[in-house]
Every structure is written in structure tokens, then in C-alpha cells.
Amino acid sequence: MNASLHQLPVKMLGDLISPRALERILQDAAAERGTTPERMDVRTLESILKREVFKRLQLSVPAPLAKRRVSEVLEELSQVTQERLPANDAALDELEEQARRFALYFDWPETQRLRGVLGVARQEQEGGQDTAALVQEGQDLIAQMDRRLQEGLVMQAQDLAELRAVFTRVQGLGGREVRRLDTLIAQIDEAQTQSTLLPGEVDRARTLTYNLRKQLESSVVEGLGSGDRSGDAQAQARVLELEREYARQALDTAEREFAPLLLLRPDLRGQLEALRGGGEQHPLTAQAVEGWSETLRAVLAGVLDEQRAELAALERDLASHPAGAGVRVSLDAAHHLLDGGTLASDELRALSTARGALQASPDGTALSGEAGLNAGRELLEIERTARDLPGAAAELAPLLLEAQAALSNGQALDLDPLWAVLERHMGAAAQEREGFDARADRIVAEYDAVRGLAGETTQRLGRLADTLRAQRRLGPMSAPARARYAQTLGDAETLLAEAQAEYRAAQEVTATFGDDALSGLLGVFELDAAELPAEVWTLQGCMLLSGPYDKSTVPLTNLITVAEDMGVTEVTMHSARHRWEAQQDADGLWRVTRTQR
């Protein structure tokens, strides 16, 4: 069997059980069968998956889930073994080709780590050294970046759907900003089809939609006239909610932008939570978010200078010792990150651990620098994994501190207790994910039953159903992606309840007046052309059912949509030449007339 094939179950089941535990299971099971993981054939690996691995998984997750996940590994194993996996040299070429997909995301720590891995791997290759371990790390980094990319694409698709929905409302305003928004939406749509993230364009498009929606609200207030105090108050309330929504989005963007800094500085994380939880007494504003972001930029500049000085000191201290591949990769990655203005906290911690091991045991009788670095990176892997599991980081925090202190003194570590804690949380997270997926399936199925209803509720529910389908297809999730999944589920369940209530009301109308009642109501205003006044429109929400289609149509549909959102059922407006009257009947149909003054 190919030497790297036994890594397949480690990759695919790593969210349910620690990689270290899986590797030990494979080693012990292979030894019982008189072979090793690298040498066992496919049939032997299948046997181990069905017996030892399946049995071990049931300690963490329910048997049906364990069975399904093992079946997925067996299916993938069958497909992979159809063709020979590349040798190390060919695998390195393939790894470099895969890395090009992520060249745009130079600020990702994984990207710069991979760059360092590839550079050192080529050096090792030229020196005739085995590059299998470096190739394996590179493949793991590609998998991590692919997960991050797929999560980002799901979020970008949701943003794109919301931007399109807003654009249909504001396009009637016309002007340069509307054209710019149209261009940005087209750019984001093209990037989405090419599986590319454009966070800057999404942020600019959000700002444009915010400004245009405020402008639209102002135009509606002007159309209602100065005498409508109720409508004016409602419009002001909607503008206030727009401002708060925009501020919340800006704060979320700042949190993502400065995530490495917030991880390093708990005091700044506390400021974030204070801003987010200000409540009615201290409502969040875009100005407050921008001011806080400026503060973070200044703090980040200072921390970057500190880390550059720390890296220089580490290089000096490590220069007198032989540098293994791991040390060189970490040094290279740290340089790339800091040169690009990104914190290199994890790489510096790993290098500091290597230095501590060397200083504690300069003759190598305890941990060597390379062994210390590897142990430090395993600690970092445990810590990073814990961040993605609810409750795991808090429980592991004291154990991680003890382990880090031991490493700094050059002591060997037993990390099995830490992995055991992590596995327990992995199992709980896997069961939570199963529950999330079941809720998503139910929402999508029940949405299909009400999707024929018109109205803003159903349209919003439809967009969330699309997002849930995409989130449902994601593999193991990061903590932010899991939080977004939970938020989408909660929002969708609320809208689904509203849509089902509307559907039941429609069914009651049908039961009372007959199967053709709703279609009959839709036809109330479908008069012959000769009987219609020259300028009469009938609308259902933002959908034009009858009437002339001219330059007034789009602003008219936007106005009706905003009126419905505000709870307004009658609108009267005057222009220099015309009088406009719009009235909504009990069944939600709008009749709009325009007459000469």
C-alpha cells in the first residue's frame, strides 16, 4: 500500500478523534496483524476501520454517526486506490500547483506557513533528503485553507444574495452610486463563480447599500408629506435600525480583520464585547466602530514592531545550533507574515519553545531544539483545535499552561490527557452538528411547502434556505462558521414560523371561498384594457400584475415594498402635474392610480 494512504482516515475522522489517537490505533492494529501502517494493504486497512476504529469512535459519538463516517472513509479509500498516489517529488510539484489557488490570500497564516514549507522542502530535496513529512504538512495546510475558503464562499454567497435583494429596491433611485453598486455586485458574482473571495468589494457594496437605503427612506418620507407624523416616525425608526445594522456589520468585519490581535490581547477582546453589548443605553454606532478600529491599527503596529524584534532575537539565539527543517520553516513563515503586516504569534511561540529546549539542555540530553519545536507545534495544534470546539479552550487552558512551562524547561511531555479532553469535546461538537444538519433539512423541506407565497417574508426565508443548503454541505467547521450556522438556523426558524402562519391564513381563505378564491382575488383588477383608466397599476408586493411599464414602474414597486415594510396601507402623493393614490386591500393587493392635477 502507498505509504501515505493510512493518513486518509486521520484526515477524514480528525474532527471526531485526535489524529494522535487514530495513528496509535492504526499502529497497534497493524502490529497485531504483523505489519505496519505504511506497509499494510487496502484490505487490512478496511478491516481496521470496520473493527478497531469503529469501536473507538463509539466512545465519543453515537453508533449511527460513527458508522456513517467510517463508511465515508471506506468509500473514499475505494476511490483513491483506483490510481497510484504520486511519489514525494511528484507530490511536491502537485503541492506547489495547489498552493497557487491561495496566492491571493497572502495575509492568511496558513499561506505563509505553506510558502515556508515549500521552500524548505525544495532545499531538502536538492540535498537528497526525504520530504515526505514536509509534503504531508503541506497537504494538511492545503486542507485547512480549503476549509477556510469554502466557509468564506458560503458567507460571500449569502452577502451577494442580500446585496441583490437590496439592489432591486434602490435601483429606481438612479445615479452614480447605484451604477457603482451594480458594478460591484457583478464583480462579486463573477468572483463567486470562480471560487474567489473579494472581501473588500463586499464591504464597499455594503456601504453603498446602506447609503442608498437611507436615501430611499428619505424619499418615501418626502412622498408621504409633512402632515403624516406617523409615517415620518416610522421612517426615522427604520433609518435608526439601518444605522445599527450597518454598525453591527462593521464591528463583525473589524473582528475578522483583527482576529489575530484580539486572540493575543484579551483586553481588546473585552472592548469588543463591551461595544457589542452596549444595549439601548449605549447603542452601537459606525463612528464608535471606526474609532475602535483606528485604536486597533495603532496597537497592531506596535505589536508588529515587538514581534519583529522578538524574531531577530530568536534568530540570533538559534543561529549557533543546527537548524532542522521545522525550525527553518517557522523562521521563514514568521518573516513572510511580519513583512506582510500580519502577526506571527504561533510561529514565534514555536520558535521560543525550541530555544527554551536548547537552553535547558544545550548538550541535547533532554529535548533537542527540533523536538522542542515539534512538541510546541503539537501544543499549538491542540490549542487551535480547542478554539473551534465549544467549551474546550476554557477547560484546556490550565493544562496548556502547564505543558508550555514544562517545554520551556526542556522536559518531555505526555500530551495524551490533553488529547483526551479534546476528543470529548470533538464528540459533543459532532453531535451538535448532527442536530444542526437535521434542523437545516427540516427548514428547507418545510420552506418548499410555502415557497409559492408572495411577500418579503418568503423571499428572505428563501435566501436563508439557500444559505442553509450551502452550510449543510460544509465539512468540519471553524468556530465562526458554526456560530453563523446557528444564527442562520435561528433566523430561518423565525421566518419559517411567520411564513407558515401566512400560509395557514391563505388556506383558510381557500377553505371559506373555494379553491379559486385566491386566484379570483388576484383577478379583481384584471379588467379589459378599454375599461381601465389610462394610468392604473395593480401590484402584489414588489410584483407588477398589470398596468403600464414605464420609467415610473421601478420607483413605484420600490415605494410599495417600503410601504409594506412600514405597515402603511394607504399612500397619497402629489407632484407638479399628478396626484398619486395607492391603497392595499385586505388580501394584500395594491391598486395605484395616477391622475392629472
Stockholm file with secondary structure:
# STOCKHOLM 1.0

chainA/1-597         MNASLHQLPVKMLGDLISPRALERILQDAAAERGTTPERMDVRTLESILKREVFKRLQLSVPAPLAKRRVSEVLEELSQVTQERLPANDAALDELEEQARRFALYFDWPETQRLRGVLGVARQEQEGGQDTAALVQEGQDLIAQMDRRLQEGLVMQAQDLAELRAVFTRVQGLGGREVRRLDTLIAQIDEAQTQSTLLPGEVDRARTLTYNLRKQLESSVVEGLGSGDRSGDAQAQARVLELEREYARQALDTAEREFAPLLLLRPDLRGQLEALRGGGEQHPLTAQAVEGWSETLRAVLAGVLDEQRAELAALERDLASHPAGAGVRVSLDAAHHLLDGGTLASDELRALSTARGALQASPDGTALSGEAGLNAGRELLEIERTARDLPGAAAELAPLLLEAQAALSNGQALDLDPLWAVLERHMGAAAQEREGFDARADRIVAEYDAVRGLAGETTQRLGRLADTLRAQRRLGPMSAPARARYAQTLGDAETLLAEAQAEYRAAQEVTATFGDDALSGLLGVFELDAAELPAEVWTLQGCMLLSGPYDKSTVPLTNLITVAEDMGVTEVTMHSARHRWEAQQDADGLWRVTRTQR
#=GR chainA/1-597 SS CCTTTTHHHHHHTTTTSCHHHHHHHHHHHHHHTTSCTTTCCHHHHHHHIIIIIHHHHTTTSCHHHHHHHHHHHHHHHHHHTTSCCCCHHHHHHHHHHHHGGGTTCTTSHHHHHHHHHHHHHHHHHHTTCCCHHHHHHHHHHHHHHHHHHHHHHHHHHHHHHHHHHHHHHHGGGCSHHHHHHHHHHHHHHHHHHTTCCCHHHHHHHHHHHHHHHHHHHHHHHHHHCTTCHHHHHHHHHHHHHHHHHHHHHHHHHHHHHTHHHHHHCHHHHHHHHHHHTCTTTSCCCHHHHHHHHHHHHHHHHHHHHHHHHHHHHHHHHHTTSCCCHHHHHHHHHHHHHHHTTCCCHHHHHHHHHHHHHHHHCTTSSSCCHHHHHHHHHHHHHHHHHHHTSTTHHHHHHHHHHHHHHHHHTTCCCCCHHHHHHHHHHHHHHHHHHHHHHHHHHHHHHHHHHHTTCCSHHHHHHHHHHHHHHHHHHCCSCCHHHHHHHHHHHHHHHHHHHHHHHHHHHHHHHHHHHCTTHHHHHHTTTCCCTTTSCSSEEEEETTEEEESCCSTTHHHHHHHHHHHHHHTCCEEEEECSSEEEEEEECTTSEEEEEEEEC
#=GC SS_cons         CCTTTTHHHHHHTTTTSCHHHHHHHHHHHHHHTTSCTTTCCHHHHHHHIIIIIHHHHTTTSCHHHHHHHHHHHHHHHHHHTTSCCCCHHHHHHHHHHHHGGGTTCTTSHHHHHHHHHHHHHHHHHHTTCCCHHHHHHHHHHHHHHHHHHHHHHHHHHHHHHHHHHHHHHHGGGCSHHHHHHHHHHHHHHHHHHTTCCCHHHHHHHHHHHHHHHHHHHHHHHHHHCTTCHHHHHHHHHHHHHHHHHHHHHHHHHHHHHTHHHHHHCHHHHHHHHHHHTCTTTSCCCHHHHHHHHHHHHHHHHHHHHHHHHHHHHHHHHHTTSCCCHHHHHHHHHHHHHHHTTCCCHHHHHHHHHHHHHHHHCTTSSSCCHHHHHHHHHHHHHHHHHHHTSTTHHHHHHHHHHHHHHHHHTTCCCCCHHHHHHHHHHHHHHHHHHHHHHHHHHHHHHHHHHHTTCCSHHHHHHHHHHHHHHHHHHCCSCCHHHHHHHHHHHHHHHHHHHHHHHHHHHHHHHHHHHCTTHHHHHHTTTCCCTTTSCSSEEEEETTEEEESCCSTTHHHHHHHHHHHHHHTCCEEEEECSSEEEEEEECTTSEEEEEEEEC
//
